[in-house]
Amino acid sequence: MDQLPDELFQDLLNNPAFIAWVLEENPELDQYWKNWAARDCSRKEALQQARFTLLSSNNETHRITDEHIAYKISQSLEIAKRRENILNKNNHSQNLNALRAGWMAAASVIVLMAIGLVFYKYDNSKSLFTENQRQFSQNNEIVEVLNSSEEARYVQLPDGSSVVLQKNSRISYTRQFGPNNRVVILSGEAFFEVTKDAGRPFFVYANELVTKVLGTSFSIKADESGGNVLVAVKTGKVSVFSNSDKHADDYKNSSKLSALLLTPNQQASFERSKLLLTRTLAKGSALLKIPIENQSFIYQETPISEVFASLEKAYGIDITFNEQVMAHCSITATLGDEPLENKLKWICTILEATYEVSDNKITITGKACQ
């Protein structure tokens, strides 16, 4: 039975021969892997994705696994064995012992370097929120929002985009976005609905991972002490890549989405200690298990009190209005992945009402409906 692309992808990432071929660019194995991928489309897709994942960082030593270390040791010992056979023929026993000791020492160095670099990388990742924030704080007023409550918190960004920030999470952004891009720094968990603006890409920096969108809705889970960063897409397309990727600047500056693309119901998992980025189908649409991920905003002659209640639940914000005056108001509308402010504009246009956002509260002022 043929393997699925995801299974092939995982097998390749655990295959020391494949890792050595990609990271060391060994031309002797080019034909072998070319023939392997040519057997069917699933293999070709898995190979391309696995190769992209392994090359997603310009610091290759962070991706050394136990299997890769063992493979390199076996390579070293195999070379020593071949030389041993040659030396045996010439009775150079003293040289043989020295050679064997040298290769064993080299294998030990590989192990120690791999262990040391992995721990170095993990220890230095704890201050990434501050480091990411510092990149974009030059001559700009920084806004930082921390949600220390037990409930989700709504945050409206300068461009009108919506953020539903989970407890024990924080975001940082400039009070006014720049002319060329929109940048948010995240630590923790949040759901984003991004205002569409093809001329100004929207970036979320979460630990070592960068998420780039033009206008869509998605979730990110990026605890500073966690081992993985997760990104799940609800609508639209999202591009993800490591901030240390050697092509990161190209991905950021391009007007299009590139790198690893995610579409609805797909998610990416970034393993921080190994800098491994994988794409899978989301198990259900709720990554963070907050109401808005699964909620649809479809209203059919729905009383306005129910409409506002659904928005309160989804966004974690209080909505006040005169219930007696607007008691007979209802709407029929389908509101998609637009940010909350866009939804409010549509609703208030239908009701000939106005709204005001202040901190974590929305006030609706409207007239009676016949």
N, C-alpha and C positions, 0 to 999 in steps of 0.2 A: 504493500500500500504506500503510495507517494506521501511524503510529508507536506504539511501545510507550510506556507511561506514563513509564518512566525516561528514554527518549530525549526525550520532550516536556519533562520536568522540566529536563534539562540544557540544552535549547535555550532555555527560558525564562530560566534563570540567565545565559545568554550573550547575551540579547536586550536591548540598551540601552534600547529603548523600554519594555519590560516593567519593567526595573529603575527607570527614571525614574518610571513610573506608581506603582509600589509605594512607593518611598522618598520621593517628593515628593507622594504622594497627590493626583495630578492628576485632578480630577473630569471633565475634558473627555474622558478616555480610558476612563472607567468603562463606558460602553455598548459600546465596541469590545471590551473584554476580556470583558464579560459575554456578548456574542454569540459570541465565539471559544470560550469555555468551554462554551456551551450546545450545541455541535454534537455532542459525545459525552461519555460518562462519563470516558474516559481524559484528555481535556483538562481537565475540571473537577478531577479528582484531582491532575493535574500542576500546575495553577495554584495550588490550595490549598497543596500542599506547597512549591512554589517561593516563594510569598508568605510562608509561615511561615518558611522559611529566611532570606529577606532581612530579615524583621522580628525575627529572633532576637536582635538586639542593639539597645540603645537608642542606640548610637553609630554612626550610619549611615555616617560618613565612612570608616570602616575597610573598608567593603565596596565602595568605588569601584574599578572595574576599568578596564583600558585602554580597553575598548569603551565603557564608560559615560562616561569622560572624552572620548573622541572624539565620542560622541553629544552631550554637552553643548556641546562646541566648535562642532559643526555647527549646533546649535540657536542658539547665539549669533551665528554668522556669518549664518545665515538671517535672523535678526531684523535684523542690520545691513544685509543686502542689501535687505530690504523697505524699510527706512528710506532706504537709498540711492536707491531708485527714486522714493520720494516727494520726496526732496530734489533729485533731478535735475530733476524737473518744475518745481521752484521756483528752480533754478540756485544752490543754496546749496553750492557746491563746498568752501568752507573748513570749513563745519560737517560736511560729509560726511567729510573726511579725519580730522578730530578724532574723529568718532564711530567710524569704522573702527578707529583706533588704540586707542580705549578698549575696544572689544569684543575685540580681539586680546590686549590686556593682561589682560583678565578671564579669557580662555581659558587663558592661561599660568598664572595664579594657581591655577586649578582643578587643573592638572597638578601644580604644585609642592606644593600642599596634600595631594593624594592620596599622592604619593610620600613626603613627610615623615611623614605620619601612619601609613602602613603600617610604615615602619622604626621609628618610635617604639613602636608596638604590639609588634613582634617583639622589640626589645631589652629591653623591660620585662617580657616573659613568662618570662624565665629564672629569676626568683626566685619564681615562682608557688607552688612547693611550700612555701616558707617562709611566704608570705603566706596561703595556705590553712590552713596549720598554725596560724598565729597566731590565726585566727578562732575556733578551738575549744580554745585552750589556757588560757582564763581559768579560774583556780581548779581546774584539772583536771590530774592527773598524766598526762603524755604518754609513750607508748611508741613508739619508732621502731625499725624493723627494717630493716637493710640486708643484702642478699644480695650479697656480693662473691665468692662461690664460682662455679665453673663449672656446678654442678648447681642444679636447682630447689630451693626451700626451702619447707617447710610452716610456715604460721603459723596458730595457732588464736586467733580473736578472742574478746573477753569474752562474747559471746552464743552461742558455740559454732560460729559460721560459720567456714568454711575458706578460706584463701588459699594458692594455690600461686604463690609469688613467684619470678620468673625472675631470672637473673643480672644484676648491675648495676642492680637495681631496689630501691626502698625504699617502705615504707608507714609511716604514722603514724596513731595513734588514741589515744583516752583509755583509761586502764586500766579504767575502768568506763563503759559507755555511759549516756547520759542517759535520762530517763523518756519522752522524746518522739521521739527519733530515735537512729540509730546512724551515726556518721560515720567514714570512712576517707579519708586523703589518700594518693594514689599518684603515684609518679614511676617510669616504666618499664613493665614488662609483668607482668600477673598474671591468674590465673584464680580466680574467686570462686564459692563455693557458700554461699548465704546462708540462714540459719535463718529460717523463716517466722514473721513477727510483724507482723500487719496494723496493730497499734496503734503500732508504732515503725518507720517507714520507714528503709531502709538507703540511705545516700548514699556515693558514691565521687566525690571531687573529684580530677580529673586534668587538670592545666593549667587551661584555661578552661572545660572541659566538666564538667558534673555528671550523674552517672548515679544514678537513683533506682529502687529495687526494693523489693518487699515480701517476697520469698523466691523465689530462682531461681538459675540458674547462668549465668555469662557471662564473657567475657574482655575485658580492656582493654589497649590499647597506647598509652602516653602518654609518650614520651621528651621530656625538657625541651627538647632541642635540635631535635626533629623538627618538621616542618611540619604534621603531621596527628595527630589523636587518633582511634583506632579502637575501636569497641565492637562485639562480636559475641555473639549470644545462643545458648546451647545449649538451655536449657529455660526455660519461663515467659515473662514479659513484663518489659521494661525500658523506662524512660522516660529520655530524654536531652534536655538543653538547655544553652545557654550560661549561665555564671554571671552574665554581664552582660545577659542577656535582660531586657527591661523587665517581663516577667511571671514572672521567676525566683522571687520571694518567694511568689507564688501557687502555683507548681508545688511548691515545697518544703513549704508549709504545708498543702496539700490532703491529705486522707486517701486520695485515689485517685491512680492513675498518670495523668499528663496530658502535655502537650508532645508531642514526637515519640516514638511508641511503636514498639518493636522486638519482634518475636516470634521463635520458633525459626528458625534459619538466616537471619536477617536481621542486617545490620550497619549501623552508622552511621559516617560519616567526617566529621570536623570539621576544616575547613581553617582553621588558626589565623590566618594573615595576612589572610584575608578574612572571617573569622567566618561561614563557610558550612557548614551542616549538611545532609548528604544521607543518604538511606537506600537501601540496595541489598540484593539477595540475596547472602549470603556465598558465596564461591567455595570450596565445601567447608566442612566444619564446623570446621576447625582454623585459627584465626587466628594463634595464637602457635606452633603446631606443637609443643605439649607433649602427652604421652600422654593425659592426662585428658580433653582435649577430644573425643577420638574413642572413648574407652574406655567400654564398658558393663559394669555390675557385675551380671551375671546368672550365677548359680551353680547347677549341677544335680549334686548329690552330688559336689561338687568338694572334693578334699583341702584341708585347712585351710592346708597349706604353700603351695599355689597361690593360695589366696585372699589370704593375707598378702603374697605376692610381687606380686600384681597391685596391691594397695593401696600397697605400697612404690614401685612404678614410677609409679603415677599421682600420688601426692602428694609424692614426693621425701623420704620419711621412713623411718627404720630401724624395723623391727618385730622385737622379739625374743620368743621363747617357747621352751618346753622341747620340742624336736622329738621326743625319745624318748617323753615322756609323752603327747603329743598326736598321735602318728604316725597313729593310726587315725581321727582326727576329720575330718569332712567336713560341708558344709552345702548346703542347697538354698534359695536365696533370690534375689529380684530387688531390688537396691538402686538407687534412682534418683539424683536430683540432691541428695540429702541431704548435709550436711557430713560430713566424716570422722568426727567424734565420734558422730553419729547412726548411721553404719554400724557403728562399733565397738560401740555399745550393742546393736544388733540381733544382731550376730555373737556377742557375749559372752552374751547372753540365751539364744541357741540352744545354746551350748556350756557354759552354766553356769560361765562364766569371768569374770574381772575384767581391767580394763586401767588403765594409768597413763601419762599423757603428761608427759614431761619434756624441755624444750628441743626437740631435733629427733629424739626417740626415743620409741617406744611399747613398753611392756612388758606382755605378756599372761601372766596366770597362770591356768592351767586344769587340769582333771583329765583322766585317761585316758578315752577313748571306747571303748565295746564294739563 
